[in-house]
Protein backbone atom coordinates (compact mmCIF):
# COMPACT_ATOMS: atom_id res chain seq x y z
CA UNK A 1 0.00 0.00 0.00
CA UNK A 2 1.46 3.36 -0.97
CA UNK A 3 1.35 6.44 1.26
CA UNK A 4 -1.63 8.04 -0.42
CA UNK A 5 -3.81 4.93 -0.14
CA UNK A 6 -2.91 4.65 3.51
CA UNK A 7 -3.79 8.30 4.21
CA UNK A 8 -6.92 8.17 2.05
CA UNK A 9 -8.52 5.71 4.46
CA UNK A 10 -8.86 8.30 7.23
CA UNK A 11 -10.06 10.96 4.78
CA UNK A 12 -12.70 8.55 3.49
CA UNK A 13 -13.85 7.65 7.00
CA UNK A 14 -14.38 11.29 7.96
CA UNK A 15 -16.17 12.07 4.69
CA UNK A 16 -18.29 8.94 5.20
CA UNK A 17 -19.28 10.11 8.68
CA UNK A 18 -20.40 13.45 7.27
CA UNK A 19 -22.41 11.79 4.52
CA UNK A 20 -23.97 9.48 7.11
CA UNK A 21 -24.93 12.49 9.23
CA UNK A 22 -26.60 14.20 6.26
CA UNK A 23 -28.43 11.08 5.08
CA UNK A 24 -29.60 10.43 8.64
CA UNK A 25 -30.99 13.97 8.77
CA UNK A 26 -32.83 13.45 5.49
CA UNK A 27 -34.06 10.10 6.81
CA UNK A 28 -35.43 11.72 9.99
CA UNK A 29 -37.20 14.23 7.79
CA UNK A 30 -38.89 11.46 5.81
CA UNK A 31 -39.66 9.46 8.94
CA UNK A 32 -41.15 12.41 10.82
CA UNK A 33 -42.55 14.27 7.81
CA UNK A 34 -45.85 15.06 9.55
CA UNK A 35 -44.10 17.10 12.27
CA UNK A 36 -41.01 18.20 10.33
CA UNK A 37 -41.33 21.79 9.17
CA UNK A 38 -39.14 22.28 6.11
CA UNK A 39 -37.17 25.45 5.41
CA UNK A 40 -35.68 26.01 1.96
CA UNK A 41 -32.24 27.31 2.97
CA UNK A 42 -31.70 24.41 5.41
CA UNK A 43 -32.61 21.81 2.82
CA UNK A 44 -30.54 23.60 0.20
CA UNK A 45 -27.43 23.77 2.41
CA UNK A 46 -27.84 20.12 3.38
CA UNK A 47 -27.91 19.19 -0.32
CA UNK A 48 -24.89 21.43 -1.00
CA UNK A 49 -22.98 19.74 1.81
CA UNK A 50 -23.85 16.28 0.51
CA UNK A 51 -22.55 17.20 -2.94
CA UNK A 52 -19.50 18.90 -1.41
CA UNK A 53 -18.61 15.76 0.54
CA UNK A 54 -18.65 13.74 -2.67
CA UNK A 55 -16.76 16.46 -4.58
CA UNK A 56 -14.11 16.57 -1.86
CA UNK A 57 -13.63 12.81 -2.06
CA UNK A 58 -13.57 13.03 -5.87
CA UNK A 59 -10.96 15.80 -5.91
CA UNK A 60 -8.72 13.96 -3.42
CA UNK A 61 -7.87 11.52 -6.22
CA UNK A 62 -5.44 14.09 -7.63
CA UNK A 63 -3.35 13.70 -4.48
CA UNK A 64 -2.37 10.15 -5.47
CA UNK A 65 0.50 11.66 -7.46
CA UNK A 66 2.12 13.09 -4.35
CA UNK A 67 4.76 10.57 -3.37
CA UNK A 68 6.07 12.03 -0.11
CA UNK A 69 3.89 13.30 2.73
CA UNK A 70 4.56 15.28 5.88
CA UNK A 71 2.23 15.40 8.85
CA UNK A 72 1.56 19.11 8.16
CA UNK A 73 0.54 18.38 4.56
CA UNK A 74 -1.72 15.57 5.68
CA UNK A 75 -3.28 17.77 8.38
CA UNK A 76 -4.18 20.42 5.79
CA UNK A 77 -5.72 17.71 3.57
CA UNK A 78 -7.66 16.29 6.52
CA UNK A 79 -8.94 19.65 7.79
CA UNK A 80 -11.60 20.27 5.08
CA UNK A 81 -13.30 16.87 5.64
CA UNK A 82 -13.29 17.51 9.40
CA UNK A 83 -14.96 20.90 8.93
CA UNK A 84 -17.44 19.40 6.45
CA UNK A 85 -18.39 16.84 9.08
CA UNK A 86 -19.03 19.57 11.65
CA UNK A 87 -21.14 21.51 9.14
CA UNK A 88 -23.15 18.33 8.53
CA UNK A 89 -24.02 18.14 12.20
CA UNK A 90 -25.29 21.73 12.25
CA UNK A 91 -27.30 21.88 9.04
CA UNK A 92 -30.21 19.61 10.09
CA UNK A 93 -31.59 18.89 13.57
CA UNK A 94 -30.03 15.86 15.21
CA UNK A 95 -31.77 12.75 16.49
CA UNK A 96 -31.90 14.20 20.01
CA UNK A 97 -33.28 17.59 18.92
CA UNK A 98 -36.54 18.51 20.59
CA UNK A 99 -37.86 20.51 17.64
CA UNK A 100 -38.18 19.67 13.99
CA UNK A 101 -38.63 23.22 12.74
CA UNK A 102 -35.84 23.70 10.21
CA UNK A 103 -36.25 27.48 10.14
CA UNK A 104 -35.71 27.77 13.90
CA UNK A 105 -32.81 25.34 13.76
CA UNK A 106 -31.23 27.23 10.84
CA UNK A 107 -31.18 30.57 12.65
CA UNK A 108 -30.11 28.99 15.95
CA UNK A 109 -27.09 27.42 14.21
CA UNK A 110 -26.46 30.26 11.72
CA UNK A 111 -23.36 31.80 13.31
CA UNK A 112 -21.60 28.49 13.88
CA UNK A 113 -22.60 27.23 10.43
CA UNK A 114 -21.32 30.23 8.51
CA UNK A 115 -18.26 30.58 10.73
CA UNK A 116 -17.36 26.98 9.96
CA UNK A 117 -18.14 27.51 6.27
CA UNK A 118 -15.67 30.40 6.25
CA UNK A 119 -13.13 28.16 8.02
CA UNK A 120 -13.73 25.48 5.37
CA UNK A 121 -13.00 27.93 2.57
CA UNK A 122 -9.80 29.11 4.28
CA UNK A 123 -8.76 25.50 4.92
CA UNK A 124 -9.32 24.65 1.27
CA UNK A 125 -7.13 27.51 0.08
CA UNK A 126 -4.51 26.74 2.74
CA UNK A 127 -4.41 23.11 1.58
CA UNK A 128 -3.42 24.25 -1.90
CA UNK A 129 -0.78 26.61 -0.53
CA UNK A 130 0.74 23.92 1.71
CA UNK A 131 0.71 21.22 -1.00
CA UNK A 132 1.71 23.27 -4.05
CA UNK A 133 3.25 26.43 -2.63
CA UNK A 134 0.76 28.59 -4.53
CA UNK A 135 -2.82 29.81 -4.45
CA UNK A 136 -5.50 27.83 -6.28
CA UNK A 137 -6.16 28.65 -9.92
CA UNK A 138 -8.05 31.91 -10.52
CA UNK A 139 -11.58 30.51 -11.00
CA UNK A 140 -11.23 28.38 -7.87
CA UNK A 141 -9.89 31.32 -5.84
CA UNK A 142 -12.66 33.66 -7.05
CA UNK A 143 -15.33 31.12 -6.04
CA UNK A 144 -13.79 30.68 -2.58
CA UNK A 145 -13.42 34.44 -2.07
CA UNK A 146 -17.00 35.29 -3.09
CA UNK A 147 -18.49 32.55 -0.92
CA UNK A 148 -16.26 33.63 1.97
CA UNK A 149 -17.51 37.23 1.73
CA UNK A 150 -21.16 36.17 1.44
CA UNK A 151 -20.75 33.76 4.36
CA UNK A 152 -19.31 36.60 6.42
CA UNK A 153 -22.43 38.63 5.70
CA UNK A 154 -24.65 35.65 6.53
CA UNK A 155 -22.81 35.24 9.82
CA UNK A 156 -24.13 38.60 11.00
CA UNK A 157 -27.34 39.06 8.99
CA UNK A 158 -30.69 37.68 10.07
CA UNK A 159 -32.43 38.90 6.91
CA UNK A 160 -34.39 35.97 5.60
CA UNK A 161 -34.34 37.24 2.01
CA UNK A 162 -30.52 37.31 2.06
CA UNK A 163 -30.29 33.78 3.48
CA UNK A 164 -32.64 32.43 0.85
CA UNK A 165 -30.72 34.24 -1.89
CA UNK A 166 -27.41 32.91 -0.56
CA UNK A 167 -28.60 29.31 -0.26
CA UNK A 168 -30.13 29.13 -3.74
CA UNK A 169 -27.33 30.99 -5.53
CA UNK A 170 -24.75 28.90 -3.66
CA UNK A 171 -26.43 25.72 -4.88
CA UNK A 172 -26.28 26.93 -8.47
CA UNK A 173 -22.71 28.20 -8.02
CA UNK A 174 -21.50 24.92 -6.51
CA UNK A 175 -23.04 23.00 -9.42
CA UNK A 176 -21.28 25.25 -11.94
CA UNK A 177 -18.04 25.18 -9.93
CA UNK A 178 -17.96 21.38 -9.90
CA UNK A 179 -18.92 21.14 -13.56
CA UNK A 180 -16.18 23.57 -14.63
CA UNK A 181 -13.34 22.55 -12.32
CA UNK A 182 -14.00 18.93 -11.34
CA UNK A 183 -16.06 17.45 -14.17
CA UNK A 184 -13.51 14.75 -14.96
CA UNK A 185 -11.51 12.56 -12.63
CA UNK A 186 -7.86 13.58 -13.08
N, C-alpha and C positions, 0 to 999 in steps of 0.2 A: 504494500500500500504506500503510495507516495504521500508527501506532506499535505498537499491540497486535499486529497480524499480523506485523510485523517481529520483535518481541521473542518472540512465540510460537514462532518457528522454533527458536531455541536451547533453549527449554523442551522442545519436542517431541523434539528430538534427544537431550537428556539422558534424558528419560523413555524414549525408544525404546532407548537403550543399556541401561538398567536392565531393561527387558522382555526384551531380547535375552539378557542375562546369565541371567535366571531361566529363560527357555525353553531356553537352552543347557544349564543345569543339569538341567532335567527331561529333556531329550534324552539327556544322558549317562547318566542313571538308566535310561532305557529301553534304551539301547544296551548298557549294562554291567550289566543287571539281575541276571545270575547272580552277580556279585561285589559288587553294590551293597547294602549293608545299610541298610535304611530305618530311620528314627527319626521317630515321630509329630510331635514338636514342630518338627523341622527342616522336614518336609514342610508342616506347618501354617503356619509362618512364611513359607515360600516362597510358598505360595498367598495368604496375607494381603498380602505385598509385591506380588505380581502384581496383585491387586485394587486395592491402594492406588495403584500406578502409574496404573492406568486412572482411578481416582477423582480423582487429582490432576489429570490431564489434563482430565477432565470438568469439574471445579470451576474450572479456569482460564478457562473460557468466560465466567464472570461478569466477568472483568477487561477484557473488550472495551469496557465502558462507560467505563473510565478513559481520558480523552483525553490528559492530560499525564503524562509519566513522568520520574522522576529516576533517576540511576544507583542510589542507595540503595534506592529502591522496587523497582527491577528486581532488585537483588541479593537482597533479602528474598523475592522471588517465585521466584528461581532456586535459592535455598538448599535448600528441601525436595526438589526433584528431584535435586540433587547428593547429598544425604544418602541418599535412596532408592536411588540408584545404588550407593553404597558399601555399604549394607545388602544389596543384591542380590548383591554379590561375596562377602559373608561367609556368607550363609545356606546355600549348598550348596557342596560342594567344587568347585574349579576344574578346568579341563582338565589342569593340570600337577600336581594333587594326587596324592600317592602312595597315599593310602588312600581307600576309598569307604565308610567306616563313618560314617554320618551322625550317630550318637550321639557318637562321638569328635570329629568335626568341630564339632558343636554346642557341646560344652563347651569345646573349644579356642578357639572364637571368641566365647564367651558374653559376656565383658566388653566387647569392642569392639562386638558386636552391640547389646547393651542400652544401652551408652553412646551409640552413634549413634542408637538409637531415642529415647532421652531428648532428644538434640540435635534430632532431627526434630520432636518435639512442641513444643519451645521455639521452633524456627524457624517452625513453623506458627502459633503464637500471635503471635510477633513480626511475622510477615507481616501479620496482621490489624491489629495496633497501628500499624505503619508506614503501611499503606495507608488505614486508616479512622480512626486516632486513638483507637480503642477496642478493648477485649477482644472476642473472639468471643462470639456469643450463648451463653446459659447452658448449653444442652445440649451444645454443641460444647466449651465450656470444661470442663465436668464430665468429658466423655469424655477429653479431653487430660490433665486432672489425674489421674484415676484410672489411666490407662495409664502416665503418668509415674511415679507412686508405685510401681506394680507392677513397672515396668521397673527402678526403682532397687533394689527387693528382688531381682529376678532377676540384677542385676549382681553381687550379693555372695553369693547363695544357690546352692549346688550341689544342693539337694534336688530330686531328679527329680520327685517328686510335685507340687511347686510349679511346675516348668517345664511339666509336662504340663497342669496346671490353667490356667496362664497362657496357653499357646498355644491351647488349645481354647476357653476363654472369650473370648480376644481375637478369635478367628475369628468367634464368634457376635456379639460386641459390634461388630466392624467391619461385619458384615452389617447389623445393626440401625441402626448409625450412618449408613451410606450410605443405607439405605432411608428413614430419617426425615429426614435433612438434605439429601441429594443425589439424591433419587429422580427429580427432573425437571430437565432442562436449563433453566437460567434465563438 
